[in-house]
């Protein structure tokens, strides 16, 4: 599978899992844990996206700076 497509599925999977966990925890009265779960999911997706932004920056600098 193409790495970019795999990343999209990873991000979607993380979002789906976080949404389910958030709902379950909130319904059971543990809103603080639900909020932390959402925050951890956001950080995980942010790390994935930062990796791809770094690759994009490297590719752009390679193309335009002829390195």
N, C-alpha and C positions, 0 to 999 in steps of 0.2 A: 504494500500500500504506500502511496506517496506520503512522505513525512508531513506535508502541510495538511493533508486530509486527515491523517492520524491525529494531528494536533487539534483540529476542529472537533473530532470525535472525543478526544480527551477532555477538552474544555466543556463540551456538551455533557459528557458523562459526569464530570465534577459538578456542574450546575444541577443536573438531575439529582444526584446523590445528596447534595447540600440542601436542595429544596425539600426532599423527602425527610431528611434528618431534622431540618428546621421545623417542619410541620409536626412531626412526631414529638419532638421535644417541647414545642410550644403548647400542643394539646395536652401534654402530661404536666404542664405547669412549670416547666424548667426553662423559662424565657431567657435567662442569662446564658445557659448552655446553648440555647438555640442561636442567640446572637453571636456567641463565640464560634459556633460552627459555621455560620455565614461568613464571619471575618476570616477564618482559616481557609475556607473555600475561595474567597476573594484573593487572598495572598497566594494561594497555589496557582490560580489562573494568572495572576499578575506575574509570577515568576516565569511561567511558560511564555507569556506574551513578551516579556523583557528579553528572553532568549532569542525570539524571532526578530525583535526590533534590533538587537545587536547584530544578528546575521544580516539583516537588511542594510544596516549602516556600513558593515564591512563590505558588502557587495557594491553599494553605491560608491564608497570611497575607492574601491578597486577599479570600478569602471571609469569614474571621472578623473581620478588622479593617476591612472595608468600604472598602477603598482603591480 
